[in-house]
């Protein structure tokens, strides 16, 4: 709703202003001592020497639903979008799934999700990036939409995951039906919940065209599900859009992911991501298979069968310490 | 008359000794500062080359570095918490270069061309004779990681290149040096393509890691955008030793004999007054100007020497000497009133008579230190305080960075001389703190104009009621400065004659609807109002603004967000027939009806900005062009609806109706 948007922006902008002002030194500080406050990749300092500094070894794979319409562009798979970034203090990954219904309004659904992810990537490098609060990252990115000369309309789900190197903790924020899964020792230890208003209508960040505000679902970044948990060396983390979760049964995913536990070779990891994505694609185009989507539809009294053709994005990472 | 001799003034015997003794400290202040700067600039001028080269032989390596952080900027297009179109985008490597276009990942400034000078809210410069030929409109101060001896500064321009006019560097000796200055030929408009602009810098041995880039947009077609700045140079390994060495060489230099007089060389620090400039381009031809003042001015410049020559008696004895000082005092005062401040100080060194004339308070009724920001200091303020007993207009914009001006000195100055001030400009003054502003409120109650642009500090400066003492304000400029809503509201209530109000970028901390309601009640004489980026202004606020019948300029860029305007715009246009400038950049709630109203009711519109408004059609644009005969500027950038096709039609209309139309295409 418009009011949630304005409230979010107000709170964000006030918070940002107070932290952002450290970027602009008062002149009495002078240029010399200011190096430490520069807003580049110099995040937190070295941290405590000796404690393990985890990092992600991450790869991406995916397919657009409609290969003909969408020429391959880096960072996007059809209407899905993803990003990866890292600083000295954190590794960040995220996916966003553009809601396709906007096509009938003449709006390209992939634009919103792509912008959201690109801005998240840029914001990670800013001085006011907080490695503990992925919700803030999403909120700031959402606010940046207001500041674009080119009007960007549409909506998307989003899932952002931050690995804080200092504390070896992962913080996540999820809005909508994209999600993540953490696998350790052959078991799912953490998983995100789908957020839906009703069947096939996930929570979404949106910017409706002017005049359509009241008619359009618009969830604020504050409504994101957040989780924080520690990670260990060898954990496998998968972030994917609903194209994967709706088509690949969990048992199968678990099987595929447990194989790469502790894997540090990005080539092998890429092969697994590729096979997972291909699996999702094949199953989505299969009209007989009882996919998780079909099962959930039946629970909602809708007779459905087969996979759900959709854009597929797989971001696969392992934690290496 | 002899020009400044480059030696310690205390030792020179050219100048009138009594004057020097009596006011030695005064003479030293301004001129000595400029001298030190000159000496700092001119490296091995005295044949100290060998000494400087030994400093250079510290083993260093060639380094290219990008900006680490931004210390200050005069204006930016975006709001400060954003990373789109803001100054933080110059940090780091270029993100878009060599692509050319209007990208949010770059740094544009708030204005372009001369449209703001043509708007009703335009101001006149204080002491305009101080300004250099290519005056600075905007600047940005950036710092890098390593100290280097600069050999190259490259500025990556990705949109409308050609605005850079000066490059300054801040050295270890805490002085600014101008490394490069644009000449007339440099400003020929470059081709519309991204470019890596790296002008030839002055040879210098200074060590720096802080740069300031000056911009002048007056010839640009649209916003200029900078992607990155690169500083290349040789590092120095032991900066402390180098600093000591440089200070020693400076001292040893001053003991050497002064050089032969330099004849009127163009000052390299960017501020030559109009007279010295004119003397260079003079032709000897009697001129008849319209105005008495310029007639006199031109007579003195052009004909005086001829007149004097004609009046010499042929042959024999000493011809009657008529010199400048025989003219009546008032005439001399008038002549000197055309001089810029620097030349005025120099004139005072000539003789006792000239000293008396040049320190007359009437010459210090208007003081602007904006062009001398790099040498402005507390001592200068002190000196000026002694002379400026009739001070009316003061401009200290851009001064005081890096602690050169102390707040105490400023307050003292204001207490001494501020009670008759009518115009006070303190834009981007870094020395301002809460008690300074308090002083302004208490002392300067005759203020008609108060300009506090870009004084954003944390906690916000303007959060106490002393400014509410000002009751005669006609112009209040709070661009990019944050303050408390209550204070602003009480100021609005108190200043019923307010004509110009600039609240750009203030929309986050202030409830603009309340402000609009107050304006409608108390400030009905308002002529111009700038509410740029007041995102939370609503249709209700717009309706309040419609009650300001004298409004000629209204900048609602980025206001209202997607909120529907209701009939706010219609009411505004109906009730404010004098409206000349209307900016509706990114006011996405503007409907086609609103555009029809603009065409029907905007008879006096001269500047119209419709950037990024959805659903603009060709018909509406044509309507506006036909029905707004005075239109000069129409900005249709990012109106993707009309840009995708028939671009040439728009170009034709632009010619036909003689309107400068901006679009996203090149």
Interface residues (C-beta under 8 A of the other chain):
Chain A: X2 X5 X6 X9 X10 X12 X13 X14 X16 X17 X18 X20 X21 X23 X24 X25 X26 X27 X28 X30 X31 X32 X34 X35 X37 X38 X39 X40 X119 X122 X123 X125 X126 X143 X144 X146 X147 X148 X149 X150 X151 X207 X208 X209 X210 X211 X213
Chain B: X68 X69 X70 X71 X72 X78 X79 X80 X81 X82 X83 X84 X85 X88 X91 X92 X102 X104 X105 X143 X145 X170 X209 X210 X400 X401 X402 X403 X430 X431 X456 X457 X458 X482 X508 X509 X535 X536 X558 X561 X562 X563 X564 X586 X588 X589 X591 X611 X612 X614 X637 X638 X640
